[in-house]
Amino acid sequence: MADRNIFRGVNSIKFHNRFKDANDCLIYLSEIKWADGYKCKRCDNDKFGNGKNPQNRRCTKCRYDESPTTGTMFEKIKFSLLIAFHIAFKISTKKKGMSSLELSSEFELRQKTCWSFKSKVQQAMKSSLNHPLTGVIHVDEFMVGGPEENKKGRSKGLKKLAVLAVEISDDGVGRAYAEVIEHSSAMELGAFLKKYVSKEATIITDKWRGYSPLKKDFPNLKQVDSDDGKNFKELHIHIMNIKGWLRGIHHHCSKEHMQDYLNEYHFRYNRRSNMDTIFDVLIRKMVNYK
């Protein structure tokens, strides 16, 4: 794999100086897309010449002309590639991201256009599932949405239900993941744990009966009294932060798209100690997204 001159940092001036026009963005995409070498999408030939536009590659055998954006999340976007890079930079590096309304105002685009592209960015922020949580893990479910009359505990009514797992360490909280679920059943809770948590981890939950059957798959799962959340302090702080972010930045999120927002939140959260490369990670994911 060839070395790339990756963009590092969260400084806007540095970003502006690096990406002055669309060609700078195309160069960046081409270095990611063909990092392991060129291969024609149509005939698998590995030889190429200059294409129609800068940074395009034209197959020497079948003459297929391919752009760095082809087959990526940047293909056929409705605005300039430079603006797309700026939006990806803002969403990934700003502590709370940006709403589609804020993006619309800043880049003078229709809100619906910004929302559509941001939805793509959020999809790319989905976990690769290659690095399950390890060590001591606290797990609980939480509701998203306002209070409803006569709806308490795990009875969610019209609110959206999600389950959260966080790594607990001596320094506080490590990584975390959350997923929207329909019910607090052993089947759905178990599916979540299998996706995001190592089987060797020590999992600590409250005494909800939905967790009891999972001990056969997770032998280190322990159930303790919640004590109104006092035994899961870090986890509940994390839940409050998610809710505060959703209320403060996005105001409302439909159930259909809630998972995208949870992915966005945890993409930034899990890289808070590696913000230097977060933009590059996001662009790579958007290039390689299937």
N, C-alpha and C positions, 0 to 999 in steps of 0.2 A: 504494500500500500504506500503510495507516495505521500510525503509530508505535505500538509496543508498550512497555509498562512491563516489560521483561524482567528476570528475576531474575539478579543477578550475584553471584559469590562462592562460597566453599566453607564459609562459617561456619555451623555448625548452628543457633546461636541466631538468626542473621539469617534463616535458612530457616524456623525455627519461627514467627517473628514475621510472616513474609510469608504462610505457608500455615497458617492456624489451623483451617480446616475445609474440607469438601468443596466448598463454594461458591467459596472462594478458588481452588481447583484448577480448577473449571469455568470461572471467569472467565478464567483463564490459557489453558485449552484453547480457549475460544471466540475469544479474540484471535488465536490462531495459526490456527485452522481457517478463520475468516472474515476473515483479514487482507486478502484481495483482494476482499472483498465477498461477500455472501450469494447463493447460487443454490440453489434447491430441487433436491434429488436426484431427485425424481420428475417434475417438470414444467418445470424450468429457470426458473421465475419468480424474479425478484430482489427481490420485496417480501415482508416478513414482519412478523408481530406477536408478541406475547408468547405463549410456549408454556405447557405444563402445569406445568413445573418451572422454577425460576430458571435463567437463561442458555439455556433452550431457545428455538428460533425456529420459529414456526408459519407456513407458507406461506399467503399471503393468497388464493391461487388454489385449490389442491387441499387445503389445510388439513393438509398433512403436518407433524407436530410432530417436530422433530429436536433431539436432544441434542448437546452438544459432543463427547461420547464416541463417537457413532455413526460407524462406519466407521474408527475409530482402534484402536490397540492397547489402549486403555482400555475398550473396549466389553465389557460382560458379564463383567468381572473378578469374582472370588469374594470380594472383601474391599473395604474402603472405598477410594474414590479418594484420600483423604488418605494412607493407608498406601502406596498405589501410588506416589504422588509421593515419599514418604520413601524407599522402596526404590530408585527411580530416582536419587534424590539420592545415596544411599549408594554405589550401584554406580558412578556416574560420578565422584564427587568423592574417594572414598577412594583412596589411592595404589594399593592392591592390590585394590580392590573388596571384595566380600563373598560368601562361599559361601552356598548355599541353607540350609545348616545354621545358619550365623550369623544369617541373615535370619529363619529360623524361631524361633530363640531370642529375638531382639530384639523381633520383632513378634507373637510368640505365635500363629503360624500353622503349619499342617502343612508339613513340609519339602517334600512333593510339590507343594503349592500354590505355595510360594516358588520352587521349581525351575522350575515351569511358567511363572510370570510372568517370572522372570529370563531364561528362554530367549527370551521375546518381546523383552526389553530387548536381549539379545545380537544378535538378528536386526536390530534397528533400528541397532545399532552397525556394521553392515556398511558398507564403503566405498561411496561413491556412484560411484566410478571416474571422477569428473570432474576429478581433479587428479593425473595420473600423475607418478611420481618423475622428477626431472630432475637434470642435473649428472653427477657421478661416482657410479655405483651398484655396490655389491658384492652378489653373488648366490651363494647356496649352499643345499644341502639339509641337513636335519637330522632326526634320529629323536627321537620322544617315547616314553618307556617305558623300563623297566629293561633291563639287559644280558641277552642270551640266548646260551646256549652255542652255539658254532660259527657265530655270526652277526656278521660284521664288515663294515665299509665300508658300501656301499650295499645290502647284503643285509639287508632289514629284518625278516624273520621276522614275529613278531606285533607288532612295534613300529609306530608310526604315522609315516609319512613326510610331511614338509612342505618347502616351498621358501620361502626368505626373501630379500627384497631391501631394502637399506638405503641411504639417501643418505649419502655421505661428504663432509664439508666440513672447513674449517680448524678449526672449533669442535668437531668430533667427528661425531656422527650426527644427521641431520635426521629426516625421516620414514621409516617402514618399513611393509612389508606382508608377510604370510605366508599361504600357502594349502596346504591338505592335498592331496597328490597320491598316485596309486597307484604310479607308477613314475617313475624319473628319465629319462624318455624325451624326445627332442627335441620330440615333439608336446605333452606336458604342460608341459614347461619353457617352450616357446615360447608356449603359451596363457597361462601365468602372466605372462610378460613383456609380452605384448600388452595384457593387462588393466591392469597396474599401472605400467608403465615407458614413458616417452617414447621414441620411435624415435630421437630426436636425442641421447639420453643416452649417456654413456660407460659401458658395462657391463663390469665386470671379474669374471671367474669363475675357477675352477680349471680344470684340463685334462681334466675329464670329457668323454667323447666326445659326450654328449647335447647339449652346448652348441654344438659345431662347426657343425651345419647351420643354426643360428639367425643366423649372420653375414649371410645374404642379406637378412634382415628387419631386422637391427640392425647396420648397417655399422660402428658404433663398439664392437662387442663384442670384448673382448680376453681371452685366456686365459693365465694365469700359474701357476707352481707355487704350490701352497698353502703348502708348507714347514711342514707340520703346523699350519696355521692362522695362522702368524706373519704372513703377507701379508694376512690378513683378520681382524686383531685385533678391530676394533670390531664386525664382524659376529658373531664367535664369542662376544663378551661379551654381545651382544644375545640370542643363542641360549641362553646359560647363564641369563640373567635370565628368559627365558620359561619354561624348564624349572623353575627355582627357584620361580617364581610358581605354576606348576601343582602342584608337589609340596607347597608350603607352604600354599596356600589351598584347593585343590580335591582334593588327594591322588590322585584318579583321574579320568580323563576318557575316555569311550568314543570310538572312532574316529568314530562317527556324529555326535557333537557337538563334535569337536575344532575344527572351523572356527569354531563359535560362540565358543569361548574365545579363539581367535586374533583374531577380530574385536574382542572385548571388550578384550583386551590392547592392541591397536594403536589402538583408538578413544581410549583414555586417553593412550597413549604419544604419539600424533601431535598431541595437544592439550595436552601438558604445559606449554607456554608460554602457553596460552590457557585455563587452568582457570577463569578468571572467568566464562566463558560456556558451559562444557561441559554444565551441566545443561540450559540452554535449548536447546542444539543437540540434545541427546538427546530432549527432549520434542517438539521440532519434528519430528524424525525419526519418533517414535512416532505422532504425529498424522497425518503425511503418508505413512506406510508403506503401500505397495500390496500 
